[in-house]
Amino acid sequence: MDECILPVMDTGLRGIDVASSKICDVKGKEGKLIYRGFLIEDLAQNVGFEEVCFLLLYERLPKKQELEDFTHSLKQKRDIPENIFSFLKILPSDMNPMDVLQMAAPLLIQSDPNAGSEKIENTLYSAENLIAGMATITAAWDRIRNNKKPIEPDNNLNHAANFLYMLTGKAPEDETARFFDTSLVLHAEHSFNASTFTARQVASTKAHIYASVSAAIGSLSGALHGGANVRVMKMLKEIGSVDKIDNYINNILTSGGLIMGLGHAVYQTDDPRAVILAPMSKRMGQIADQPLWYKLSRALEKKGKAAFKAKKQREIFCNVDFYSASLFYAMGITTDLFSPLFAISRVSGWAAHVIEEQFAMAAAKPSLYRPGAAYVGDYCGPDECLFTDIDER
């Protein structure tokens, strides 16, 4: 029998456009990230997370009264059904927070009387319900697993500050709240990444938004997607001091390993989000009296890029995870919450994509995603196998 050789194919759909979208553009060569026409640098400097949510969901920046109304609507949805807290309390305390969030987020559907309706206004309501409710669930689970009582939302605080308040029981300092708010803006959307494509693929079957978001959370939980900054922080702790960086880099490159936080599937320059996060990480380290993590990160970036270029004869660049890890850690947030933090931001982008998939683009593409695969067979090769009885095998 001729040996069956798997043909060389594009992997992971990289470089293949599978749908049209008006939501986000990632210009990898130029290092630009754009939400509905606006550069991420302009959004990060000038608006908060609520305003970005409105932009993603409603396709434009809000007017003043619209933003006030939208913010009020989100605040009204922060109080989640009591039985969700009861559910969280019966779970083992050592469960991964992303697994908990994936189980609990769909339970928010019970406070959404029109969930699954084929009207866009109802799906927008559901989107707000998920944006507000997932933040409450994440903060509540961290307290419950640590034998602490969940904290009720404070509607005098914006979304970012309120989350930190529900997590710690203390309203954050203004600078810390602003940094966290900006990090939510930076993580809100990133075109057809793995979790967003998952959300759209589920939405294309006409499943409701809660099912789509639950699937997206599962995708985000993977170490190569939402878990990447966890591995960055683990790496920084493993290195421990600046004088050990050279040896660490040499061991990684010699063994064919990865320097976590360096390299990206799309960007061919530094991730614009990393550029924004770096000074925030530095300042947050000063505020928390933990300057080591930024110092390590900065030295590792410089030395890692130089060593990679010398060994591979090509450039490597920072991605969003490289500095978000040290930023969140300096805020006192445990590493296993890093991925849920990603989720409570990215849910705004997922929701926008679900809406686009089910309403805006439905007439422009087939009803659901159904890619093909090049069948190469198994031990019979690409040919059909001759069936034999079990006693004759």
Order of alpha helices (4+ residues) and beta strands (2+ residues): beta-beta-beta-alpha-alpha-alpha-alpha-alpha-alpha-alpha-alpha-alpha-alpha-alpha-alpha-alpha-alpha-alpha-alpha
